[in-house]
Amino acid sequence: MAVNSKKIAVYVLVVFVLYVIITDPAKAADYVQIGFEGISNAAQSVGDFMTWIADGAKD
């Protein structure tokens, strides 16, 4: 039963994404840009943290 629910959820998500892309490509591009900016900011924060740790956690 759980597998069927997971398949249905993925199917609904794919249909929704395709609907957004087809009906408003500019807005879909904005969503992708926001997502990549979030990933970039997260990677930058991890890099800053690792640099701080490598420097001996000095404040």
Salt bridges, closest charged atoms under 4 A:
none
